[in-house]
Amino acid sequence: MMTADDVKKALGLTPHPREGGWYVRTYEASEMIAADAF
């Protein structure tokens, strides 16, 4: 049986820096949205 740590390692998950939890980045857009657009 796999442990949570085994799953994180197998999937290449890293801790999310702001929201908590675990993630893996699969896509990052090259475009940036200006802060005043929000």
PDB file with one MODEL, atoms N, CA, C and O in Angstrom:
MODEL        1
ATOM      1  N   MET A   1       0.836  -1.181   0.000  1.00  0.00           N
ATOM      2  CA  MET A   1       0.000   0.000   0.000  1.00  0.00           C
ATOM      3  C   MET A   1       0.881   1.246   0.000  1.00  0.00           C
ATOM      4  O   MET A   1       1.865   1.320   0.737  1.00  0.00           O
ATOM      5  N   MET A   2       0.521   2.223  -0.832  1.00  0.00           N
ATOM      6  CA  MET A   2       1.290   3.468  -0.904  1.00  0.00           C
ATOM      7  C   MET A   2       0.875   4.423   0.213  1.00  0.00           C
ATOM      8  O   MET A   2      -0.298   4.523   0.573  1.00  0.00           O
ATOM      9  N   THR A   3       1.854   5.106   0.736  1.00  0.00           N
ATOM     10  CA  THR A   3       1.577   6.143   1.727  1.00  0.00           C
ATOM     11  C   THR A   3       1.364   7.470   0.997  1.00  0.00           C
ATOM     12  O   THR A   3       1.603   7.572  -0.206  1.00  0.00           O
ATOM     13  N   ALA A   4       0.920   8.466   1.726  1.00  0.00           N
ATOM     14  CA  ALA A   4       0.746   9.796   1.135  1.00  0.00           C
ATOM     15  C   ALA A   4       2.075  10.318   0.601  1.00  0.00           C
ATOM     16  O   ALA A   4       2.120  10.935  -0.464  1.00  0.00           O
ATOM     17  N   ASP A   5       3.150  10.075   1.332  1.00  0.00           N
ATOM     18  CA  ASP A   5       4.468  10.510   0.869  1.00  0.00           C
ATOM     19  C   ASP A   5       4.874   9.791  -0.407  1.00  0.00           C
ATOM     20  O   ASP A   5       5.491  10.398  -1.283  1.00  0.00           O
ATOM     21  N   ASP A   6       4.540   8.509  -0.533  1.00  0.00           N
ATOM     22  CA  ASP A   6       4.823   7.759  -1.758  1.00  0.00           C
ATOM     23  C   ASP A   6       4.090   8.371  -2.955  1.00  0.00           C
ATOM     24  O   ASP A   6       4.665   8.506  -4.035  1.00  0.00           O
ATOM     25  N   VAL A   7       2.836   8.736  -2.763  1.00  0.00           N
ATOM     26  CA  VAL A   7       2.035   9.335  -3.842  1.00  0.00           C
ATOM     27  C   VAL A   7       2.619  10.685  -4.242  1.00  0.00           C
ATOM     28  O   VAL A   7       2.766  10.968  -5.431  1.00  0.00           O
ATOM     29  N   LYS A   8       2.951  11.515  -3.265  1.00  0.00           N
ATOM     30  CA  LYS A   8       3.532  12.828  -3.560  1.00  0.00           C
ATOM     31  C   LYS A   8       4.820  12.683  -4.364  1.00  0.00           C
ATOM     32  O   LYS A   8       5.050  13.424  -5.320  1.00  0.00           O
ATOM     33  N   LYS A   9       5.649  11.734  -3.975  1.00  0.00           N
ATOM     34  CA  LYS A   9       6.912  11.516  -4.675  1.00  0.00           C
ATOM     35  C   LYS A   9       6.674  10.962  -6.075  1.00  0.00           C
ATOM     36  O   LYS A   9       7.320  11.404  -7.024  1.00  0.00           O
ATOM     37  N   ALA A  10       5.770  10.012  -6.222  1.00  0.00           N
ATOM     38  CA  ALA A  10       5.490   9.396  -7.523  1.00  0.00           C
ATOM     39  C   ALA A  10       4.928  10.405  -8.518  1.00  0.00           C
ATOM     40  O   ALA A  10       5.207  10.317  -9.713  1.00  0.00           O
ATOM     41  N   LEU A  11       4.142  11.357  -8.036  1.00  0.00           N
ATOM     42  CA  LEU A  11       3.522  12.354  -8.912  1.00  0.00           C
ATOM     43  C   LEU A  11       4.346  13.637  -9.042  1.00  0.00           C
ATOM     44  O   LEU A  11       3.992  14.530  -9.813  1.00  0.00           O
ATOM     45  N   GLY A  12       5.436  13.725  -8.294  1.00  0.00           N
ATOM     46  CA  GLY A  12       6.276  14.915  -8.346  1.00  0.00           C
ATOM     47  C   GLY A  12       5.622  16.133  -7.729  1.00  0.00           C
ATOM     48  O   GLY A  12       5.865  17.260  -8.162  1.00  0.00           O
ATOM     49  N   LEU A  13       4.790  15.912  -6.714  1.00  0.00           N
ATOM     50  CA  LEU A  13       4.064  17.009  -6.075  1.00  0.00           C
ATOM     51  C   LEU A  13       4.979  17.801  -5.147  1.00  0.00           C
ATOM     52  O   LEU A  13       5.870  17.250  -4.501  1.00  0.00           O
ATOM     53  N   THR A  14       4.734  19.098  -5.100  1.00  0.00           N
ATOM     54  CA  THR A  14       5.464  19.973  -4.187  1.00  0.00           C
ATOM     55  C   THR A  14       4.453  20.798  -3.398  1.00  0.00           C
ATOM     56  O   THR A  14       3.330  20.998  -3.862  1.00  0.00           O
ATOM     57  N   PRO A  15       4.826  21.279  -2.220  1.00  0.00           N
ATOM     58  CA  PRO A  15       3.896  22.077  -1.430  1.00  0.00           C
ATOM     59  C   PRO A  15       3.539  23.369  -2.162  1.00  0.00           C
ATOM     60  O   PRO A  15       4.403  24.008  -2.761  1.00  0.00           O
ATOM     61  N   HIS A  16       2.264  23.748  -2.110  1.00  0.00           N
ATOM     62  CA  HIS A  16       1.847  25.014  -2.718  1.00  0.00           C
ATOM     63  C   HIS A  16       2.297  26.143  -1.804  1.00  0.00           C
ATOM     64  O   HIS A  16       2.030  26.102  -0.603  1.00  0.00           O
ATOM     65  N   PRO A  17       2.980  27.155  -2.350  1.00  0.00           N
ATOM     66  CA  PRO A  17       3.570  28.188  -1.496  1.00  0.00           C
ATOM     67  C   PRO A  17       2.579  29.109  -0.796  1.00  0.00           C
ATOM     68  O   PRO A  17       2.916  29.692   0.235  1.00  0.00           O
ATOM     69  N   ARG A  18       1.361  29.260  -1.328  1.00  0.00           N
ATOM     70  CA  ARG A  18       0.429  30.215  -0.718  1.00  0.00           C
ATOM     71  C   ARG A  18      -0.834  29.577  -0.181  1.00  0.00           C
ATOM     72  O   ARG A  18      -1.328  29.979   0.872  1.00  0.00           O
ATOM     73  N   GLU A  19      -1.362  28.596  -0.877  1.00  0.00           N
ATOM     74  CA  GLU A  19      -2.680  28.068  -0.527  1.00  0.00           C
ATOM     75  C   GLU A  19      -2.634  26.821   0.343  1.00  0.00           C
ATOM     76  O   GLU A  19      -3.669  26.385   0.847  1.00  0.00           O
ATOM     77  N   GLY A  20      -1.480  26.252   0.524  1.00  0.00           N
ATOM     78  CA  GLY A  20      -1.378  24.988   1.228  1.00  0.00           C
ATOM     79  C   GLY A  20      -1.676  23.845   0.278  1.00  0.00           C
ATOM     80  O   GLY A  20      -1.990  24.077  -0.890  1.00  0.00           O
ATOM     81  N   GLY A  21      -1.586  22.653   0.743  1.00  0.00           N
ATOM     82  CA  GLY A  21      -1.821  21.503  -0.120  1.00  0.00           C
ATOM     83  C   GLY A  21      -0.618  21.213  -1.010  1.00  0.00           C
ATOM     84  O   GLY A  21       0.468  21.757  -0.807  1.00  0.00           O
ATOM     85  N   TRP A  22      -0.829  20.347  -1.997  1.00  0.00           N
ATOM     86  CA  TRP A  22       0.237  19.884  -2.877  1.00  0.00           C
ATOM     87  C   TRP A  22      -0.183  20.065  -4.321  1.00  0.00           C
ATOM     88  O   TRP A  22      -1.369  19.971  -4.636  1.00  0.00           O
ATOM     89  N   TYR A  23       0.778  20.326  -5.212  1.00  0.00           N
ATOM     90  CA  TYR A  23       0.447  20.517  -6.620  1.00  0.00           C
ATOM     91  C   TYR A  23       1.652  20.177  -7.485  1.00  0.00           C
ATOM     92  O   TYR A  23       2.771  20.024  -6.995  1.00  0.00           O
ATOM     93  N   VAL A  24       1.395  20.062  -8.779  1.00  0.00           N
ATOM     94  CA  VAL A  24       2.465  19.988  -9.771  1.00  0.00           C
ATOM     95  C   VAL A  24       2.078  20.938 -10.902  1.00  0.00           C
ATOM     96  O   VAL A  24       0.941  20.912 -11.375  1.00  0.00           O
ATOM     97  N   ARG A  25       2.990  21.750 -11.323  1.00  0.00           N
ATOM     98  CA  ARG A  25       2.719  22.728 -12.386  1.00  0.00           C
ATOM     99  C   ARG A  25       2.765  22.001 -13.724  1.00  0.00           C
ATOM    100  O   ARG A  25       3.769  21.380 -14.074  1.00  0.00           O
ATOM    101  N   THR A  26       1.669  22.088 -14.463  1.00  0.00           N
ATOM    102  CA  THR A  26       1.607  21.430 -15.768  1.00  0.00           C
ATOM    103  C   THR A  26       1.630  22.432 -16.912  1.00  0.00           C
ATOM    104  O   THR A  26       1.924  22.059 -18.047  1.00  0.00           O
ATOM    105  N   TYR A  27       1.328  23.686 -16.641  1.00  0.00           N
ATOM    106  CA  TYR A  27       1.302  24.716 -17.678  1.00  0.00           C
ATOM    107  C   TYR A  27       1.489  26.082 -17.044  1.00  0.00           C
ATOM    108  O   TYR A  27       0.955  26.362 -15.971  1.00  0.00           O
ATOM    109  N   GLU A  28       2.238  26.910 -17.708  1.00  0.00           N
ATOM    110  CA  GLU A  28       2.390  28.293 -17.266  1.00  0.00           C
ATOM    111  C   GLU A  28       2.345  29.174 -18.501  1.00  0.00           C
ATOM    112  O   GLU A  28       3.184  29.036 -19.392  1.00  0.00           O
ATOM    113  N   ALA A  29       1.383  30.071 -18.565  1.00  0.00           N
ATOM    114  CA  ALA A  29       1.239  30.968 -19.711  1.00  0.00           C
ATOM    115  C   ALA A  29       2.407  31.946 -19.757  1.00  0.00           C
ATOM    116  O   ALA A  29       2.926  32.363 -18.722  1.00  0.00           O
ATOM    117  N   SER A  30       2.804  32.297 -20.953  1.00  0.00           N
ATOM    118  CA  SER A  30       3.888  33.266 -21.112  1.00  0.00           C
ATOM    119  C   SER A  30       3.380  34.700 -20.980  1.00  0.00           C
ATOM    120  O   SER A  30       4.174  35.626 -20.820  1.00  0.00           O
ATOM    121  N   GLU A  31       2.070  34.887 -21.047  1.00  0.00           N
ATOM    122  CA  GLU A  31       1.480  36.222 -20.946  1.00  0.00           C
ATOM    123  C   GLU A  31       1.279  36.614 -19.485  1.00  0.00           C
ATOM    124  O   GLU A  31       0.985  35.773 -18.635  1.00  0.00           O
ATOM    125  N   MET A  32       1.444  37.904 -19.212  1.00  0.00           N
ATOM    126  CA  MET A  32       1.208  38.418 -17.871  1.00  0.00           C
ATOM    127  C   MET A  32       0.046  39.409 -17.933  1.00  0.00           C
ATOM    128  O   MET A  32      -0.095  40.138 -18.914  1.00  0.00           O
ATOM    129  N   ILE A  33      -0.772  39.437 -16.908  1.00  0.00           N
ATOM    130  CA  ILE A  33      -1.887  40.374 -16.807  1.00  0.00           C
ATOM    131  C   ILE A  33      -1.469  41.492 -15.861  1.00  0.00           C
ATOM    132  O   ILE A  33      -0.985  41.235 -14.758  1.00  0.00           O
ATOM    133  N   ALA A  34      -1.657  42.721 -16.296  1.00  0.00           N
ATOM    134  CA  ALA A  34      -1.284  43.867 -15.468  1.00  0.00           C
ATOM    135  C   ALA A  34      -2.115  43.880 -14.189  1.00  0.00           C
ATOM    136  O   ALA A  34      -3.298  43.538 -14.206  1.00  0.00           O
ATOM    137  N   ALA A  35      -1.495  44.272 -13.087  1.00  0.00           N
ATOM    138  CA  ALA A  35      -2.180  44.284 -11.794  1.00  0.00           C
ATOM    139  C   ALA A  35      -3.392  45.207 -11.801  1.00  0.00           C
ATOM    140  O   ALA A  35      -4.380  44.933 -11.119  1.00  0.00           O
ATOM    141  N   ASP A  36      -3.329  46.303 -12.569  1.00  0.00           N
ATOM    142  CA  ASP A  36      -4.465  47.229 -12.579  1.00  0.00           C
ATOM    143  C   ASP A  36      -5.639  46.721 -13.415  1.00  0.00           C
ATOM    144  O   ASP A  36      -6.675  47.381 -13.486  1.00  0.00           O
ATOM    145  N   ALA A  37      -5.491  45.578 -14.037  1.00  0.00           N
ATOM    146  CA  ALA A  37      -6.580  44.981 -14.817  1.00  0.00           C
ATOM    147  C   ALA A  37      -7.572  44.235 -13.921  1.00  0.00           C
ATOM    148  O   ALA A  37      -8.643  43.828 -14.371  1.00  0.00           O
ATOM    149  N   PHE A  38      -7.209  44.063 -12.669  1.00  0.00           N
ATOM    150  CA  PHE A  38      -8.085  43.321 -11.764  1.00  0.00           C
ATOM    151  C   PHE A  38      -9.047  44.221 -11.053  1.00  0.00           C
ATOM    152  O   PHE A  38      -9.856  43.751 -10.253  1.00  0.00           O
TER     153      PHE A  38
ENDMDL
END
